[in-house]
Amino acid sequence: MTSRPDVRPLLFPRSLALVGATPRRPDVVAGVLRGDVPAYGVNPNYTDVAGLPCVPSVGAIPEPPETAVLLVGHGRLVDAFEDAAAAGVRAFVVPGLGNEAGPEGPRLTAWLVRRAGEIGAAVLGPNCMGVAHPNAASAWIGTVPETAASGHVSAVCQSGSIAEALLGLGGRVGFRCVVSSGGEAVTDAADLISFLADDPGTKAIAVFLETVRRPAAFRDALGRCARAEKPVVCLPVGRSEAAARVALAHTGAIVGSRRALSAVLRRYGVIEVDDFHELVETLEILGRRRRPSGPRIAAISESGGEAALLADHGEAAGLPFEPFSEELANALCSEFPNHGSPSNPLDAWAVAPEEVVYPRSLELMAATGAFDVLVAQVDVSQFRGATEQGWVEMVVRALHAATRDRQLFAAVVTVHSADPPRRLQEIAAELDVPLLRGMRTGMRALANVVGWRPARVDEPRVESPVPLDDLISAVDGPLPEHESALALERYGVRVVRRLRARTPEEAARAVEEIGPPVVVKVDGPAHKSRDGGVVLGVESAERAREAAERLGGSVLVAAQRAPGLEALCGMTRDPIHGPVLAVGAGGTDVEALDRVVVTCPPLDHETALATVAAAGVGTAQDEVARVLEALARIAQDHPEIVEVDVNPLILGPDGAVAVDALVVVDRRGAR
């Protein structure tokens, strides 16, 4: 892989030059002056701008700066860049070259790419906000709010507005840095994520993703995060159907480019979210010093209706609230008889004085050791009355007291979306308790973090490619089903016994050799049932002869498997992200139900098994996982194979057997 410029001076510069410093941008100057990084302004018209010393050129700075922020219009960009480069600067933040540059923008961007390559410079932008550090020097062209909190979450955003939205959270998430990468003409998200994977101050990474510019480098960066056991939370947008076409395989119809990126994210253990609010709630949890250790969850509430709503959202998110044990129920009722029949979540309102029932009930729940997560569901909003604010604060403190000395993660979930009172937010931050807004997003965020495990990304053992040239060398398009099945069998996939019959008489003899019942199919690509090209339940030679005559003479005669549970395994090549694997419930209705989980190679057996289990395939998981591994090997060994479909796999006591197979070859490489 070609060496890339070091991005550390972009993210954590040791000295800064603000080229184009001006009193008209006091917010930018204030950001540069925050902290103790040596900084100079460059502007021949000033000697000082809002406390920032200014010099006429970068070369006039006593010690050459590491990083230059080019706060100049597009007409002055080339001169500003060359002045800084001549002084030895090799890291540049370029906020401009957006819409304001007009038709000159593309030409100047191309120049920037070429010139940065010549001198080996890292460049953030163009058309970006820069890098923001709460309470530290920031090469940021907006205001870094005083309320932004420091912490161990780093964010990479291809949208400057989203980056600003993260900084404007009022301290809910502690950030190590927030990066607005803009047009990524030189330095892209893969470079930034790769650096943060090794950054000791970063414990979790947020990514707002509009496009993947270098897919292989992007996957490599995610792999580095997985090896470092750092969770990545990604909100992808603009996932267009770049692979939209008339798909020959079920898998291609299901996946498309929209899900291909999801396959990559899943393979590398990335938490994918589809909404900004879910991103924020997930980051609030990951920004805490502790994380949930498991999925066993209990909650206390101030309302029966809200408790039921919380339970509904927990189950939908994959975090069901299991009933209390008999011992815990008895203990709660013994101290508070008004509990009646305690349920999980527990409605404790009006059972006893709140300053008594909430702390004691939380303590009893925590002391059982039966839970990994303990939730207080209370109505948190800055608009509630003083009395209500007081008792909510009491519950938050009681929750912390019950969990602080135990392996138990504490969280507050509220039905409200309003900001909490500033005092409560500061208390929760001090106690390391997240205040999650909205029950649906709060429970999904908890489920995201509870279910996260670093992906296994070590390359599986490399095996020699299986030769397929005799089957595919003369083909450009779909293989006949017989040859498709032969290709799969060479990779260890079990396929039903079948014989090719060129004439009705050969079809009759095939029944006798295979044994009834059989299926008689048109001798061509798979999925012929859509067009009436399959005759099922043929019990005799005569019926086979008749079926062959009706289907045109040349047929495939195959053993008919008894009905059973069905699964789909498939592979398709996305034009951007490469091979995508799919597994799920199979059969003729697979497109309508879309019951699949997607991932991408390479796969070891453990990862394949986990993917099959996530798809809800409950029978013959080991055999289905091995089929998925075989497809991953085919994808890597034979780039000319662009689609494979094994649908359905019949799952039975003797394992998984394919009854339909399709392999598609595309030698042109157009995709």
Steps between C-alpha positions, in 0.01 A plus 500: 500500500634846410619700800258775601594834662491510880166641619607556862597867433149557363323354803743589778732778374793605715502848344262692276498777242170671422558632149258785433438583867259793516301689765191407297537139619551527878341156549775331297772694680351407838505132405866513398593679825318250721754282679879522495592418139733767357309692232555792265281689261620577148377831362726786383238754611515418872748433775232365734146368453295457818810394693650287221841636389515552125786498248507573125578143387530148635874520444516790749374282789797439736443123511343347188147381590387142452158586363358787300133597487443676166225746590519669160279531196552277199683775314780500760509126571794411274725776638404418860571131449835560332609747770426245773653212305820698448523544877481123549131458581367157400153507657227731371142572597318639194151626592434663160439380145133440567214666315664841539779396262256450214645351179854552631441247779565175306813641331649618828409174674683304230801729546486445877496122459796507263705742710431318827611178337824659381602615847340215700253721688190404693202722417170524683228618264439687285162637603527387863462646849831363627580330831340600832635419845294589806720702734803484266636674193271441202559550129126560463330768292196528725441539872597215730236540774614544858252226589676241283651238731833321478502121498610190314263498200640615165271586209569505125227680307480555126237766578606818675147559628489159666838570660362828635191318627722264700688792653167660586378212720563700816759261637291184475792323328863557591703544181872460448460661158231570242623499140317650204674340202305674222590415140784262599702580188824375660440367851184294541295326766705182468818691590335667798334185637821303458689757709233509770509121525853536639443820697520416873270787595217376277282221645206520257453647153197661333479520120249698293550352155381636168737306275785249514779627277746211540307183591804280571662763721167558676471129581859496620431793733196326646709188546754700700219625725377144553848380593532791742159405646365849440131523415412699188151647460413592143210700360513451121290717271444527126529126445380502143423187301817519293460133413136521392445265209298199393653247737544143384540374856277544803802631691560784255134602521514504879833672557583782258740776603271625773563188705852436376637770729301346786669169422842661536403674824360179646805296403727738691278528808384857436182614678286631215227750588247661269418820688697783658320465832590132525859598421502750787342263754746226407793740532375619839527141625838440338624829641462374857780345700314169531311291246230235535643151546192306388135513391318422826300815568262631765333837546302706745242751377277780620202384292326176411437618145856616451630174648297308242627727221858447615445123498362515146800696373742275687360189337498664156867596547596148605528577872196331658418566863478151651269445802649545846605190685267378772758599761521860377123531466456374856766738632334799332157404632634431847631854536230669290176300503339751264720364220242224464644287223831668409581488130804601295504797428379584851240774545581638846288814484287557815603163646667686789668839544722540195808587707464156658360264237725598209841475675406180683341330200806584288727360770301175520509464123872569480589269789365191324788488254242394242541804274764665285311826436283692745280775357312780670213608275407848620364810328808716445424845363614851586135606484374294794430664834748544783345221709520253213856606419599430859364147506649418157840607631443276801429200273812564292714513815333184633566320171867590522521393863349159419739431213830675571668211684352226282558372146178667400451770238265783598298706253209742510240479222232764458194529281589866441714649225555836674833592656542403863559772758863610485552401862376146441718462192807606700410259781451213256834574332674503839335169594574352154132428435366559145172688462342337195220689328208321339412144593537355152838658427618448858427127494647459151816677616528271802449198276767630260763516773390189688522296180834638383798272482820565304485317169739219418701648217803277479523344156381138496738228385572544130420197286601447140236610247286220361530484118177589318634590156343199331158622620524877457771581246266506199207669678408864544169504686307242702626141505248222445381359830696177455832684459407741781446202729831343393683822590342507843571132561868558436493746789334250730134602464262202501260505203224249424587222257412590143548374144488688172257348250529606137186313393172387659632143495808600697271675748308176548822307566618771742196439725591134524861580586427772756181352641165677532376750580696737277478855372521561125632843405585689185874457445607859554567753779331457836172659625301350213195452723410864430443411134339161538826320421476251786286187541490367856409163641585284197456139620561293187705474184193562287414819688861616463483437124177703479647784706812514284290514183292783645813693601666470161701178520831595665450502876667458835365217718573542870408319818211666679567577866226472756362840603666663797637823632674701230789743493665725243873554463625735233780724378489807280768753406422859582667751263637697795543262793576174321365156599195496727369184664139445602339231714145461620165333452481367146243387249306671224376783725844616609488836318163587651601414855861621478590284799874514459814610681784633289874492559816486290809283470738387627318270741626252755265233628416677826406822321294305245318320782420830673364639172277195445369523856425871458296414189271282711599173334439263791573163337820358349685822588843342463426374148346830390804684638727278293300582188547870578874443543510320165339798329751732665782287359345497154473880510866537591635226271302589186443874444326423171216335694270788587196323645430171671163385628433190706125513550349312652717301734278231650582463869440161652640241741779419255608863466458754219456394136464743207221426254555803279825673402599794281844635414536813284823591319591848378839511329471860384550631850254779425362480850 
